[in-house]
């Protein structure tokens, strides 16, 4: 269960990052094939959702979902959230890519930089507010 949640979280994170970066690169430096961009957004999202659903289903079968998803799977859920943010930005960029001007890629690059900074800071605050539980200790 823990492994599946981590794989799902990292998969969503990586697909989200790839999708967002591909749009910035395609509009600024390198023209990527639109099919590649659409694959990263559409199929990447579907693959990640399937991985998450599988992880949640197996957790329900094992009847350990409530405790593991909030104690063990916090890293995976955070990575999933980060990937979701990047995929949302990428979908927005896909919809409006025909109306881009030369300044738009720089604006999106700045937005991505701010988003990454905020997510890293919130991650550090989350870790300090909710430290991992040590197994074997009793209260």
C-alpha positions in Angstrom: 0.0 0.0 0.0 2.7 2.4 1.0 4.7 1.6 -2.2 1.7 2.1 -4.4 0.8 5.4 -2.9 4.4 6.6 -3.3 4.5 5.4 -6.9 1.1 7.2 -7.7 2.3 10.4 -6.0 5.6 10.5 -7.8 4.0 9.6 -11.2 1.5 12.4 -10.9 4.3 14.8 -9.9 6.6 13.8 -12.8 3.8 13.9 -15.4 2.7 17.3 -14.1 6.2 18.7 -14.2 6.8 17.3 -17.7 3.6 18.7 -19.0 4.2 22.2 -17.5 7.9 22.3 -18.6 7.0 21.1 -22.1 4.6 24.0 -22.6 7.1 26.5 -21.4 9.8 25.0 -23.7 7.5 24.7 -26.7 6.6 28.4 -26.5 10.0 29.7 -25.6 12.9 27.7 -27.0 12.0 24.4 -28.6 8.9 23.5 -30.7 7.7 20.2 -29.3 5.1 18.2 -31.3 1.6 19.1 -30.1 0.9 15.4 -29.9 3.6 15.0 -27.3 2.1 17.9 -25.3 -1.4 16.4 -25.5 -0.1 13.0 -24.5 1.6 14.4 -21.4 -1.5 16.2 -20.3 -4.3 13.7 -21.3 -2.7 10.3 -21.0 -0.4 11.2 -18.1 -3.3 12.4 -16.1 -5.3 9.2 -16.8 -2.3 7.0 -16.0 -1.8 8.8 -12.7 -5.5 8.7 -11.8 -5.5 4.9 -12.5 -2.5 4.4 -10.3 -4.2 6.4 -7.5 -7.5 4.5 -7.8 -5.6 1.2 -7.8 -3.7 2.2 -4.6 -6.9 3.3 -2.9 -8.7 0.1 -4.0 -5.9 -2.1 -2.7 -5.9 -0.1 0.6 -9.6 -0.7 1.0 -9.2 -4.4 0.4 -6.5 -4.5 3.0 -8.7 -2.4 5.3 -5.8 -0.2 6.3 -6.8 2.8 4.2 -7.7 5.4 6.9 -4.6 5.0 8.9 -2.1 4.5 6.1 -3.3 7.2 3.8 -2.9 9.9 6.4 0.2 8.6 8.3 2.3 6.8 5.7 1.0 8.3 2.5 1.4 12.0 3.3 4.4 12.3 1.0 2.5 10.7 -1.8 -0.6 12.8 -1.3 1.6 16.0 -1.3 3.4 14.9 -4.5 0.0 14.1 -6.1 -1.2 17.7 -5.2 1.9 19.2 -6.7 1.4 17.3 -9.9 -2.2 18.3 -10.0 -1.3 21.9 -9.8 1.2 21.6 -12.7 -1.2 19.6 -14.8 -3.9 22.2 -14.2 -1.5 25.0 -15.4 -0.6 22.9 -18.4 -4.3 22.3 -19.4 -4.9 26.0 -19.1 -1.9 26.7 -21.3 -3.1 24.1 -23.8 -6.5 25.7 -24.1 -5.1 29.2 -24.6 -2.0 28.4 -26.6 -3.3 29.9 -29.8 -3.6 33.4 -28.2 -0.1 33.5 -26.8 2.2 36.4 -27.4 6.0 36.5 -26.9 5.6 37.7 -23.3 3.2 34.9 -22.2 5.9 32.2 -21.8 7.9 34.4 -19.5 4.8 35.1 -17.4 4.1 31.4 -17.1 7.7 30.6 -16.2 7.5 33.2 -13.4 4.2 31.7 -12.2 5.8 28.2 -12.2 8.7 29.5 -10.2 6.5 31.1 -7.7 4.3 28.0 -7.5 7.3 25.8 -6.9 8.7 28.1 -4.2 5.3 28.2 -2.4 4.9 24.5 -2.6 8.4 23.8 -1.2 7.9 26.3 1.6 4.5 24.8 2.4 6.1 21.3 2.4 8.7 22.4 4.9 6.0 23.9 7.1 3.9 20.7 6.8 6.9 18.5 7.9 7.6 20.7 10.9 3.9 20.9 11.9 3.3 17.2 11.4 6.5 15.2 12.1 6.5 11.6 11.1 5.4 9.2 13.9 8.1 6.9 15.3 6.9 3.3 15.3 7.1 1.4 18.5 6.7 4.3 20.9 3.7 4.5 23.2 2.1 7.6 24.5 
